[in-house]
Amino acid sequence: MGSGRSHAELTWSAKKPRERRRREKLQVKRLLALGVPEAMVRKLTTKAVREMLCCPEKVRRQWAAKNG
């Protein structure tokens, strides 16, 4: 039998709420830098924000076409 050490926090750090908020805030800043309007970014879920950041060039072109 195992000792359970492989899942201890010292072995594998737990996800922390503060780090999650920091990452989400950074992702929102990245979307704003790509040209997405702030009003739209506020309405997006965190999952939608992450999906948009998977293809940043596509998002940049899409919003450049709408703005320009």
N, CA, C and O atoms as a Tripos MOL2 file, in Angstrom:
@<TRIPOS>MOLECULE
protein
  272   271    68     0     0
PROTEIN
NO_CHARGES

@<TRIPOS>ATOM
      1 N           0.8290   -1.1870    0.0000 N.3       1 MET1
      2 CA          0.0000    0.0000    0.0000 C.3       1 MET1
      3 C           0.8740    1.2510    0.0000 C.2       1 MET1
      4 O           2.0080    1.2470    0.4800 O.2       1 MET1
      5 N           0.3130    2.3070   -0.5480 N.am      2 GLY2
      6 CA          1.0500    3.5640   -0.5850 C.3       2 GLY2
      7 C           0.9370    4.3200    0.7220 C.2       2 GLY2
      8 O           0.0850    4.0350    1.5630 O.2       2 GLY2
      9 N           1.8090    5.2780    0.8660 N.am      3 SER3
     10 CA          1.8050    6.0680    2.1000 C.3       3 SER3
     11 C           0.9720    7.3380    1.9570 C.2       3 SER3
     12 O           0.7360    8.0330    2.9460 O.2       3 SER3
     13 N           0.5230    7.6540    0.7360 N.am      4 GLY4
     14 CA         -0.2770    8.8560    0.5210 C.3       4 GLY4
     15 C           0.5500   10.1080    0.3240 C.2       4 GLY4
     16 O           0.0020   11.2040    0.2070 O.2       4 GLY4
     17 N           1.8660    9.9570    0.2870 N.am      5 ARG5
     18 CA          2.7260   11.1400    0.1490 C.3       5 ARG5
     19 C           2.6400   11.7720   -1.2280 C.2       5 ARG5
     20 O           2.8930   12.9670   -1.3760 O.2       5 ARG5
     21 N           2.2850   10.9840   -2.2420 N.am      6 SER6
     22 CA          2.3080   11.5180   -3.6070 C.3       6 SER6
     23 C           1.2720   12.6200   -3.8210 C.2       6 SER6
     24 O           1.3970   13.4180   -4.7500 O.2       6 SER6
     25 N           0.2570   12.6660   -2.9720 N.am      7 HIS7
     26 CA         -0.7770   13.6930   -3.1310 C.3       7 HIS7
     27 C          -0.7120   14.7600   -2.0430 C.2       7 HIS7
     28 O          -1.6240   15.5790   -1.9250 O.2       7 HIS7
     29 N           0.3340   14.7600   -1.2630 N.am      8 ALA8
     30 CA          0.4840   15.7750   -0.2270 C.3       8 ALA8
     31 C           0.7720   17.1290   -0.8720 C.2       8 ALA8
     32 O           1.3570   17.1860   -1.9530 O.2       8 ALA8
     33 N           0.3720   18.2060   -0.2250 N.am      9 GLU9
     34 CA          0.5440   19.5400   -0.8020 C.3       9 GLU9
     35 C           2.0150   19.8840   -0.9970 C.2       9 GLU9
     36 O           2.3560   20.6220   -1.9210 O.2       9 GLU9
     37 N           2.8910   19.3630   -0.1470 N.am     10 LEU10
     38 CA          4.3130   19.6600   -0.3060 C.3      10 LEU10
     39 C           4.8780   18.9900   -1.5500 C.2      10 LEU10
     40 O           5.8470   19.4730   -2.1370 O.2      10 LEU10
     41 N           4.2720   17.8800   -1.9490 N.am     11 THR11
     42 CA          4.7180   17.1830   -3.1470 C.3      11 THR11
     43 C           4.1370   17.8440   -4.3900 C.2      11 THR11
     44 O           4.8360   18.0650   -5.3780 O.2      11 THR11
     45 N           2.8590   18.1500   -4.3250 N.am     12 TRP12
     46 CA          2.1400   18.7140   -5.4640 C.3      12 TRP12
     47 C           1.3050   19.8650   -4.9210 C.2      12 TRP12
     48 O           0.2930   19.6290   -4.2600 O.2      12 TRP12
     49 N           1.7000   21.0830   -5.1820 N.am     13 SER13
     50 CA          1.0540   22.2280   -4.5410 C.3      13 SER13
     51 C          -0.4130   22.3460   -4.9470 C.2      13 SER13
     52 O          -0.7750   22.0820   -6.0940 O.2      13 SER13
     53 N          -1.2360   22.7390   -4.0080 N.am     14 ALA14
     54 CA         -2.6670   22.9010   -4.2580 C.3      14 ALA14
     55 C          -2.9160   24.2070   -5.0070 C.2      14 ALA14
     56 O          -2.1510   25.1640   -4.8900 O.2      14 ALA14
     57 N          -3.9940   24.2250   -5.7710 N.am     15 LYS15
     58 CA         -4.3760   25.4600   -6.4510 C.3      15 LYS15
     59 C          -4.9210   26.4210   -5.4100 C.2      15 LYS15
     60 O          -5.7240   26.0440   -4.5570 O.2      15 LYS15
     61 N          -4.4810   27.6480   -5.4910 N.am     16 LYS16
     62 CA         -4.8560   28.6190   -4.4700 C.3      16 LYS16
     63 C          -5.7650   29.6940   -5.0680 C.2      16 LYS16
     64 O          -5.5380   30.1400   -6.1920 O.2      16 LYS16
     65 N          -6.7860   30.1090   -4.3280 N.am     17 PRO17
     66 CA         -7.7330   31.1180   -4.8430 C.3      17 PRO17
     67 C          -7.0680   32.4270   -5.2450 C.2      17 PRO17
     68 O          -7.4660   33.0450   -6.2320 O.2      17 PRO17
     69 N          -6.0640   32.8520   -4.4950 N.am     18 ARG18
     70 CA         -5.3930   34.1100   -4.8200 C.3      18 ARG18
     71 C          -4.6820   34.0100   -6.1660 C.2      18 ARG18
     72 O          -4.7320   34.9430   -6.9680 O.2      18 ARG18
     73 N          -4.0230   32.8870   -6.4130 N.am     19 GLU19
     74 CA         -3.3390   32.6950   -7.6920 C.3      19 GLU19
     75 C          -4.3420   32.6300   -8.8430 C.2      19 GLU19
     76 O          -4.0710   33.1350   -9.9320 O.2      19 GLU19
     77 N          -5.4940   32.0130   -8.6040 N.am     20 ARG20
     78 CA         -6.5270   31.9270   -9.6330 C.3      20 ARG20
     79 C          -7.0180   33.3230  -10.0020 C.2      20 ARG20
     80 O          -7.1690   33.6410  -11.1810 O.2      20 ARG20
     81 N          -7.2680   34.1560   -8.9900 N.am     21 ARG21
     82 CA         -7.7050   35.5370   -9.2630 C.3      21 ARG21
     83 C          -6.6380   36.3130  -10.0200 C.2      21 ARG21
     84 O          -6.9560   37.1020  -10.9090 O.2      21 ARG21
     85 N          -5.3740   36.0940   -9.6720 N.am     22 ARG22
     86 CA         -4.2790   36.7770  -10.3540 C.3      22 ARG22
     87 C          -4.2260   36.3620  -11.8250 C.2      22 ARG22
     88 O          -4.0680   37.2040  -12.7080 O.2      22 ARG22
     89 N          -4.3600   35.0550  -12.0820 N.am     23 ARG23
     90 CA         -4.3390   34.5640  -13.4640 C.3      23 ARG23
     91 C          -5.5110   35.1140  -14.2630 C.2      23 ARG23
     92 O          -5.3370   35.5300  -15.4080 O.2      23 ARG23
     93 N          -6.6990   35.1220  -13.6750 N.am     24 GLU24
     94 CA         -7.8800   35.6230  -14.3820 C.3      24 GLU24
     95 C          -7.7390   37.1050  -14.7040 C.2      24 GLU24
     96 O          -8.1190   37.5470  -15.7880 O.2      24 GLU24
     97 N          -7.1960   37.8680  -13.7680 N.am     25 LYS25
     98 CA         -6.9870   39.3030  -13.9860 C.3      25 LYS25
     99 C          -5.9920   39.5320  -15.1270 C.2      25 LYS25
    100 O          -6.1870   40.4190  -15.9570 O.2      25 LYS25
    101 N          -4.9350   38.7340  -15.1620 N.am     26 LEU26
    102 CA         -3.9320   38.8380  -16.2160 C.3      26 LEU26
    103 C          -4.5340   38.4830  -17.5750 C.2      26 LEU26
    104 O          -4.2310   39.1300  -18.5770 O.2      26 LEU26
    105 N          -5.3820   37.4610  -17.6100 N.am     27 GLN27
    106 CA         -6.0090   37.0540  -18.8630 C.3      27 GLN27
    107 C          -6.9410   38.1410  -19.3900 C.2      27 GLN27
    108 O          -7.0200   38.3540  -20.6000 O.2      27 GLN27
    109 N          -7.6440   38.8270  -18.5010 N.am     28 VAL28
    110 CA         -8.5240   39.9230  -18.9140 C.3      28 VAL28
    111 C          -7.6920   41.0540  -19.5110 C.2      28 VAL28
    112 O          -8.0780   41.6440  -20.5200 O.2      28 VAL28
    113 N          -6.5540   41.3570  -18.8940 N.am     29 LYS29
    114 CA         -5.6750   42.4040  -19.4280 C.3      29 LYS29
    115 C          -5.1670   42.0340  -20.8140 C.2      29 LYS29
    116 O          -5.0470   42.8960  -21.6850 O.2      29 LYS29
    117 N          -4.8700   40.7570  -21.0210 N.am     30 ARG30
    118 CA         -4.3990   40.3100  -22.3310 C.3      30 ARG30
    119 C          -5.4790   40.4900  -23.3890 C.2      30 ARG30
    120 O          -5.1870   40.9030  -24.5110 O.2      30 ARG30
    121 N          -6.7290   40.1810  -23.0370 N.am     31 LEU31
    122 CA         -7.8250   40.3680  -23.9970 C.3      31 LEU31
    123 C          -8.0190   41.8390  -24.3320 C.2      31 LEU31
    124 O          -8.2410   42.1870  -25.4920 O.2      31 LEU31
    125 N          -7.9390   42.7020  -23.3300 N.am     32 LEU32
    126 CA         -8.0820   44.1390  -23.5790 C.3      32 LEU32
    127 C          -6.9680   44.6370  -24.4890 C.2      32 LEU32
    128 O          -7.2000   45.4980  -25.3380 O.2      32 LEU32
    129 N          -5.7620   44.1040  -24.3220 N.am     33 ALA33
    130 CA         -4.6380   44.5020  -25.1690 C.3      33 ALA33
    131 C          -4.8400   44.0400  -26.6110 C.2      33 ALA33
    132 O          -4.2930   44.6400  -27.5360 O.2      33 ALA33
    133 N          -5.6200   42.9800  -26.8060 N.am     34 LEU34
    134 CA         -5.8940   42.4880  -28.1590 C.3      34 LEU34
    135 C          -6.9680   43.3110  -28.8630 C.2      34 LEU34
    136 O          -7.2070   43.1290  -30.0570 O.2      34 LEU34
    137 N          -7.6140   44.2170  -28.1290 N.am     35 GLY35
    138 CA         -8.5960   45.0920  -28.7520 C.3      35 GLY35
    139 C         -10.0420   44.7420  -28.4630 C.2      35 GLY35
    140 O         -10.9480   45.3400  -29.0450 O.2      35 GLY35
    141 N         -10.2770   43.7890  -27.5810 N.am     36 VAL36
    142 CA        -11.6540   43.4220  -27.2340 C.3      36 VAL36
    143 C         -12.2230   44.5060  -26.3160 C.2      36 VAL36
    144 O         -11.5540   44.9060  -25.3630 O.2      36 VAL36
    145 N         -13.4310   44.9890  -26.5780 N.am     37 PRO37
    146 CA        -14.0140   46.0460  -25.7410 C.3      37 PRO37
    147 C         -14.2090   45.5870  -24.2930 C.2      37 PRO37
    148 O         -14.5410   44.4320  -24.0300 O.2      37 PRO37
    149 N         -13.9970   46.5070  -23.3770 N.am     38 GLU38
    150 CA        -14.0960   46.1780  -21.9540 C.3      38 GLU38
    151 C         -15.5060   45.7340  -21.5760 C.2      38 GLU38
    152 O         -15.6740   44.8630  -20.7230 O.2      38 GLU38
    153 N         -16.5130   46.3240  -22.2020 N.am     39 ALA39
    154 CA        -17.8960   45.9430  -21.8980 C.3      39 ALA39
    155 C         -18.1450   44.4730  -22.2280 C.2      39 ALA39
    156 O         -18.8700   43.7820  -21.5120 O.2      39 ALA39
    157 N         -17.5430   44.0070  -23.3080 N.am     40 MET40
    158 CA        -17.7310   42.6030  -23.6830 C.3      40 MET40
    159 C         -16.9400   41.6750  -22.7720 C.2      40 MET40
    160 O         -17.4170   40.6010  -22.4070 O.2      40 MET40
    161 N         -15.7290   42.0920  -22.4030 N.am     41 VAL41
    162 CA        -14.8820   41.2510  -21.5570 C.3      41 VAL41
    163 C         -15.5500   41.0180  -20.2080 C.2      41 VAL41
    164 O         -15.4550   39.9270  -19.6470 O.2      41 VAL41
    165 N         -16.2180   42.0260  -19.6910 N.am     42 ARG42
    166 CA        -16.8940   41.8840  -18.3870 C.3      42 ARG42
    167 C         -18.0130   40.8580  -18.4340 C.2      42 ARG42
    168 O         -18.3070   40.2150  -17.4260 O.2      42 ARG42
    169 N         -18.6440   40.6950  -19.6010 N.am     43 LYS43
    170 CA        -19.7590   39.7550  -19.7280 C.3      43 LYS43
    171 C         -19.2870   38.3150  -19.9170 C.2      43 LYS43
    172 O         -20.0600   37.3800  -19.7070 O.2      43 LYS43
    173 N         -18.0310   38.1280  -20.3090 N.am     44 LEU44
    174 CA        -17.5260   36.7840  -20.5910 C.3      44 LEU44
    175 C         -17.3020   35.9890  -19.3140 C.2      44 LEU44
    176 O         -16.9750   36.5430  -18.2650 O.2      44 LEU44
    177 N         -17.4850   34.6810  -19.4260 N.am     45 THR45
    178 CA        -17.1230   33.7940  -18.3240 C.3      45 THR45
    179 C         -15.6210   33.5460  -18.3860 C.2      45 THR45
    180 O         -14.9800   33.8380  -19.3950 O.2      45 THR45
    181 N         -15.0650   33.0100  -17.3090 N.am     46 THR46
    182 CA        -13.6250   32.7480  -17.2990 C.3      46 THR46
    183 C         -13.2510   31.7080  -18.3460 C.2      46 THR46
    184 O         -12.1730   31.7770  -18.9360 O.2      46 THR46
    185 N         -14.1360   30.7480  -18.5760 N.am     47 LYS47
    186 CA        -13.8690   29.7280  -19.5910 C.3      47 LYS47
    187 C         -13.8240   30.3620  -20.9810 C.2      47 LYS47
    188 O         -12.9680   30.0170  -21.7970 O.2      47 LYS47
    189 N         -14.7430   31.2830  -21.2480 N.am     48 ALA48
    190 CA        -14.7700   31.9600  -22.5410 C.3      48 ALA48
    191 C         -13.5180   32.8060  -22.7380 C.2      48 ALA48
    192 O         -12.9890   32.8830  -23.8470 O.2      48 ALA48
    193 N         -13.0410   33.4380  -21.6730 N.am     49 VAL49
    194 CA        -11.8140   34.2430  -21.7510 C.3      49 VAL49
    195 C         -10.6430   33.3500  -22.1380 C.2      49 VAL49
    196 O          -9.8520   33.7020  -23.0130 O.2      49 VAL49
    197 N         -10.5310   32.1980  -21.4890 N.am     50 ARG50
    198 CA         -9.4330   31.2750  -21.7910 C.3      50 ARG50
    199 C          -9.5140   30.7620  -23.2210 C.2      50 ARG50
    200 O          -8.4910   30.6270  -23.8910 O.2      50 ARG50
    201 N         -10.7290   30.4730  -23.6940 N.am     51 GLU51
    202 CA        -10.8920   29.9870  -25.0620 C.3      51 GLU51
    203 C         -10.4890   31.0510  -26.0760 C.2      51 GLU51
    204 O          -9.8930   30.7340  -27.1050 O.2      51 GLU51
    205 N         -10.8110   32.3090  -25.7930 N.am     52 MET52
    206 CA        -10.4330   33.3840  -26.7130 C.3      52 MET52
    207 C          -8.9210   33.5660  -26.7580 C.2      52 MET52
    208 O          -8.3690   33.9190  -27.8000 O.2      52 MET52
    209 N          -8.2480   33.3270  -25.6340 N.am     53 LEU53
    210 CA         -6.8000   33.5100  -25.5870 C.3      53 LEU53
    211 C          -6.0370   32.3440  -26.2090 C.2      53 LEU53
    212 O          -4.8160   32.4090  -26.3570 O.2      53 LEU53
    213 N          -6.7470   31.2830  -26.5730 N.am     54 CYS54
    214 CA         -6.0700   30.1660  -27.2450 C.3      54 CYS54
    215 C          -5.5800   30.5850  -28.6250 C.2      54 CYS54
    216 O          -4.5530   30.0980  -29.0960 O.2      54 CYS54
    217 N          -6.3170   31.4940  -29.2780 N.am     55 CYS55
    218 CA         -5.9620   31.9590  -30.6260 C.3      55 CYS55
    219 C          -5.9030   33.4820  -30.6260 C.2      55 CYS55
    220 O          -6.8070   34.1300  -31.1540 O.2      55 CYS55
    221 N          -4.8530   34.0690  -30.0420 N.am     56 PRO56
    222 CA         -4.8110   35.5300  -29.9220 C.3      56 PRO56
    223 C          -4.7830   36.2640  -31.2620 C.2      56 PRO56
    224 O          -5.3660   37.3420  -31.3820 O.2      56 PRO56
    225 N          -4.1190   35.7000  -32.2670 N.am     57 GLU57
    226 CA         -4.0630   36.3770  -33.5720 C.3      57 GLU57
    227 C          -5.4420   36.4400  -34.2090 C.2      57 GLU57
    228 O          -5.8080   37.4410  -34.8250 O.2      57 GLU57
    229 N          -6.1980   35.3720  -34.0570 N.am     58 LYS58
    230 CA         -7.5560   35.3340  -34.6010 C.3      58 LYS58
    231 C          -8.4250   36.3920  -33.9280 C.2      58 LYS58
    232 O          -9.2010   37.0760  -34.5960 O.2      58 LYS58
    233 N          -8.3000   36.5270  -32.6190 N.am     59 VAL59
    234 CA         -9.0780   37.5210  -31.8720 C.3      59 VAL59
    235 C          -8.6650   38.9260  -32.2850 C.2      59 VAL59
    236 O          -9.5170   39.7970  -32.4620 O.2      59 VAL59
    237 N          -7.3660   39.1520  -32.4410 N.am     60 ARG60
    238 CA         -6.8740   40.4780  -32.8360 C.3      60 ARG60
    239 C          -7.4250   40.8680  -34.2080 C.2      60 ARG60
    240 O          -7.8860   41.9930  -34.3930 O.2      60 ARG60
    241 N          -7.3770   39.9350  -35.1750 N.am     61 ARG61
    242 CA         -7.8930   40.2210  -36.5160 C.3      61 ARG61
    243 C          -9.3990   40.4810  -36.4890 C.2      61 ARG61
    244 O          -9.8970   41.3780  -37.1680 O.2      61 ARG61
    245 N         -10.1120   39.6840  -35.6950 N.am     62 GLN62
    246 CA        -11.5680   39.8160  -35.6080 C.3      62 GLN62
    247 C         -11.9650   41.1960  -35.0940 C.2      62 GLN62
    248 O         -12.8580   41.8310  -35.6540 O.2      62 GLN62
    249 N         -11.3090   41.6630  -34.0340 N.am     63 TRP63
    250 CA        -11.6770   42.9520  -33.4550 C.3      63 TRP63
    251 C         -11.0990   44.1150  -34.2410 C.2      63 TRP63
    252 O         -11.6460   45.2170  -34.1920 O.2      63 TRP63
    253 N         -10.0050   43.8990  -34.9650 N.am     64 ALA64
    254 CA         -9.4700   44.9530  -35.8250 C.3      64 ALA64
    255 C         -10.4450   45.2110  -36.9740 C.2      64 ALA64
    256 O         -10.6360   46.3560  -37.3840 O.2      64 ALA64
    257 N         -11.0610   44.1420  -37.4930 N.am     65 ALA65
    258 CA        -12.0200   44.2840  -38.5860 C.3      65 ALA65
    259 C         -13.2800   45.0070  -38.1130 C.2      65 ALA65
    260 O         -13.8490   45.8130  -38.8490 O.2      65 ALA65
    261 N         -13.7160   44.7180  -36.8780 N.am     66 LYS66
    262 CA        -14.9270   45.3590  -36.3620 C.3      66 LYS66
    263 C         -14.6830   46.8160  -35.9950 C.2      66 LYS66
    264 O         -15.5780   47.6500  -36.1310 O.2      66 LYS66
    265 N         -13.4760   47.1250  -35.5300 N.am     67 ASN67
    266 CA        -13.1670   48.4980  -35.1210 C.3      67 ASN67
    267 C         -12.7130   49.3610  -36.2920 C.2      67 ASN67
    268 O         -12.8820   50.5800  -36.2710 O.2      67 ASN67
    269 N         -12.1430   48.7360  -37.3020 N.am     68 GLY68
    270 CA        -11.5600   49.5160  -38.3840 C.3      68 GLY68
    271 C         -12.2650   49.4100  -39.6540 C.2      68 GLY68
    272 O         -11.8590   50.0280  -40.6380 O.2      68 GLY68
@<TRIPOS>BOND
     1     1     2 1
     2     2     3 1
     3     3     4 2
     4     3     5 am
     5     5     6 1
     6     6     7 1
     7     7     8 2
     8     7     9 am
     9     9    10 1
    10    10    11 1
    11    11    12 2
    12    11    13 am
    13    13    14 1
    14    14    15 1
    15    15    16 2
    16    15    17 am
    17    17    18 1
    18    18    19 1
    19    19    20 2
    20    19    21 am
    21    21    22 1
    22    22    23 1
    23    23    24 2
    24    23    25 am
    25    25    26 1
    26    26    27 1
    27    27    28 2
    28    27    29 am
    29    29    30 1
    30    30    31 1
    31    31    32 2
    32    31    33 am
    33    33    34 1
    34    34    35 1
    35    35    36 2
    36    35    37 am
    37    37    38 1
    38    38    39 1
    39    39    40 2
    40    39    41 am
    41    41    42 1
    42    42    43 1
    43    43    44 2
    44    43    45 am
    45    45    46 1
    46    46    47 1
    47    47    48 2
    48    47    49 am
    49    49    50 1
    50    50    51 1
    51    51    52 2
    52    51    53 am
    53    53    54 1
    54    54    55 1
    55    55    56 2
    56    55    57 am
    57    57    58 1
    58    58    59 1
    59    59    60 2
    60    59    61 am
    61    61    62 1
    62    62    63 1
    63    63    64 2
    64    63    65 am
    65    65    66 1
    66    66    67 1
    67    67    68 2
    68    67    69 am
    69    69    70 1
    70    70    71 1
    71    71    72 2
    72    71    73 am
    73    73    74 1
    74    74    75 1
    75    75    76 2
    76    75    77 am
    77    77    78 1
    78    78    79 1
    79    79    80 2
    80    79    81 am
    81    81    82 1
    82    82    83 1
    83    83    84 2
    84    83    85 am
    85    85    86 1
    86    86    87 1
    87    87    88 2
    88    87    89 am
    89    89    90 1
    90    90    91 1
    91    91    92 2
    92    91    93 am
    93    93    94 1
    94    94    95 1
    95    95    96 2
    96    95    97 am
    97    97    98 1
    98    98    99 1
    99    99   100 2
   100    99   101 am
   101   101   102 1
   102   102   103 1
   103   103   104 2
   104   103   105 am
   105   105   106 1
   106   106   107 1
   107   107   108 2
   108   107   109 am
   109   109   110 1
   110   110   111 1
   111   111   112 2
   112   111   113 am
   113   113   114 1
   114   114   115 1
   115   115   116 2
   116   115   117 am
   117   117   118 1
   118   118   119 1
   119   119   120 2
   120   119   121 am
   121   121   122 1
   122   122   123 1
   123   123   124 2
   124   123   125 am
   125   125   126 1
   126   126   127 1
   127   127   128 2
   128   127   129 am
   129   129   130 1
   130   130   131 1
   131   131   132 2
   132   131   133 am
   133   133   134 1
   134   134   135 1
   135   135   136 2
   136   135   137 am
   137   137   138 1
   138   138   139 1
   139   139   140 2
   140   139   141 am
   141   141   142 1
   142   142   143 1
   143   143   144 2
   144   143   145 am
   145   145   146 1
   146   146   147 1
   147   147   148 2
   148   147   149 am
   149   149   150 1
   150   150   151 1
   151   151   152 2
   152   151   153 am
   153   153   154 1
   154   154   155 1
   155   155   156 2
   156   155   157 am
   157   157   158 1
   158   158   159 1
   159   159   160 2
   160   159   161 am
   161   161   162 1
   162   162   163 1
   163   163   164 2
   164   163   165 am
   165   165   166 1
   166   166   167 1
   167   167   168 2
   168   167   169 am
   169   169   170 1
   170   170   171 1
   171   171   172 2
   172   171   173 am
   173   173   174 1
   174   174   175 1
   175   175   176 2
   176   175   177 am
   177   177   178 1
   178   178   179 1
   179   179   180 2
   180   179   181 am
   181   181   182 1
   182   182   183 1
   183   183   184 2
   184   183   185 am
   185   185   186 1
   186   186   187 1
   187   187   188 2
   188   187   189 am
   189   189   190 1
   190   190   191 1
   191   191   192 2
   192   191   193 am
   193   193   194 1
   194   194   195 1
   195   195   196 2
   196   195   197 am
   197   197   198 1
   198   198   199 1
   199   199   200 2
   200   199   201 am
   201   201   202 1
   202   202   203 1
   203   203   204 2
   204   203   205 am
   205   205   206 1
   206   206   207 1
   207   207   208 2
   208   207   209 am
   209   209   210 1
   210   210   211 1
   211   211   212 2
   212   211   213 am
   213   213   214 1
   214   214   215 1
   215   215   216 2
   216   215   217 am
   217   217   218 1
   218   218   219 1
   219   219   220 2
   220   219   221 am
   221   221   222 1
   222   222   223 1
   223   223   224 2
   224   223   225 am
   225   225   226 1
   226   226   227 1
   227   227   228 2
   228   227   229 am
   229   229   230 1
   230   230   231 1
   231   231   232 2
   232   231   233 am
   233   233   234 1
   234   234   235 1
   235   235   236 2
   236   235   237 am
   237   237   238 1
   238   238   239 1
   239   239   240 2
   240   239   241 am
   241   241   242 1
   242   242   243 1
   243   243   244 2
   244   243   245 am
   245   245   246 1
   246   246   247 1
   247   247   248 2
   248   247   249 am
   249   249   250 1
   250   250   251 1
   251   251   252 2
   252   251   253 am
   253   253   254 1
   254   254   255 1
   255   255   256 2
   256   255   257 am
   257   257   258 1
   258   258   259 1
   259   259   260 2
   260   259   261 am
   261   261   262 1
   262   262   263 1
   263   263   264 2
   264   263   265 am
   265   265   266 1
   266   266   267 1
   267   267   268 2
   268   267   269 am
   269   269   270 1
   270   270   271 1
   271   271   272 2
@<TRIPOS>SUBSTRUCTURE
     1 MET1         2 RESIDUE 1 A MET
     2 GLY2         6 RESIDUE 1 A GLY
     3 SER3        10 RESIDUE 1 A SER
     4 GLY4        14 RESIDUE 1 A GLY
     5 ARG5        18 RESIDUE 1 A ARG
     6 SER6        22 RESIDUE 1 A SER
     7 HIS7        26 RESIDUE 1 A HIS
     8 ALA8        30 RESIDUE 1 A ALA
     9 GLU9        34 RESIDUE 1 A GLU
    10 LEU10       38 RESIDUE 1 A LEU
    11 THR11       42 RESIDUE 1 A THR
    12 TRP12       46 RESIDUE 1 A TRP
    13 SER13       50 RESIDUE 1 A SER
    14 ALA14       54 RESIDUE 1 A ALA
    15 LYS15       58 RESIDUE 1 A LYS
    16 LYS16       62 RESIDUE 1 A LYS
    17 PRO17       66 RESIDUE 1 A PRO
    18 ARG18       70 RESIDUE 1 A ARG
    19 GLU19       74 RESIDUE 1 A GLU
    20 ARG20       78 RESIDUE 1 A ARG
    21 ARG21       82 RESIDUE 1 A ARG
    22 ARG22       86 RESIDUE 1 A ARG
    23 ARG23       90 RESIDUE 1 A ARG
    24 GLU24       94 RESIDUE 1 A GLU
    25 LYS25       98 RESIDUE 1 A LYS
    26 LEU26      102 RESIDUE 1 A LEU
    27 GLN27      106 RESIDUE 1 A GLN
    28 VAL28      110 RESIDUE 1 A VAL
    29 LYS29      114 RESIDUE 1 A LYS
    30 ARG30      118 RESIDUE 1 A ARG
    31 LEU31      122 RESIDUE 1 A LEU
    32 LEU32      126 RESIDUE 1 A LEU
    33 ALA33      130 RESIDUE 1 A ALA
    34 LEU34      134 RESIDUE 1 A LEU
    35 GLY35      138 RESIDUE 1 A GLY
    36 VAL36      142 RESIDUE 1 A VAL
    37 PRO37      146 RESIDUE 1 A PRO
    38 GLU38      150 RESIDUE 1 A GLU
    39 ALA39      154 RESIDUE 1 A ALA
    40 MET40      158 RESIDUE 1 A MET
    41 VAL41      162 RESIDUE 1 A VAL
    42 ARG42      166 RESIDUE 1 A ARG
    43 LYS43      170 RESIDUE 1 A LYS
    44 LEU44      174 RESIDUE 1 A LEU
    45 THR45      178 RESIDUE 1 A THR
    46 THR46      182 RESIDUE 1 A THR
    47 LYS47      186 RESIDUE 1 A LYS
    48 ALA48      190 RESIDUE 1 A ALA
    49 VAL49      194 RESIDUE 1 A VAL
    50 ARG50      198 RESIDUE 1 A ARG
    51 GLU51      202 RESIDUE 1 A GLU
    52 MET52      206 RESIDUE 1 A MET
    53 LEU53      210 RESIDUE 1 A LEU
    54 CYS54      214 RESIDUE 1 A CYS
    55 CYS55      218 RESIDUE 1 A CYS
    56 PRO56      222 RESIDUE 1 A PRO
    57 GLU57      226 RESIDUE 1 A GLU
    58 LYS58      230 RESIDUE 1 A LYS
    59 VAL59      234 RESIDUE 1 A VAL
    60 ARG60      238 RESIDUE 1 A ARG
    61 ARG61      242 RESIDUE 1 A ARG
    62 GLN62      246 RESIDUE 1 A GLN
    63 TRP63      250 RESIDUE 1 A TRP
    64 ALA64      254 RESIDUE 1 A ALA
    65 ALA65      258 RESIDUE 1 A ALA
    66 LYS66      262 RESIDUE 1 A LYS
    67 ASN67      266 RESIDUE 1 A ASN
    68 GLY68      270 RESIDUE 1 A GLY
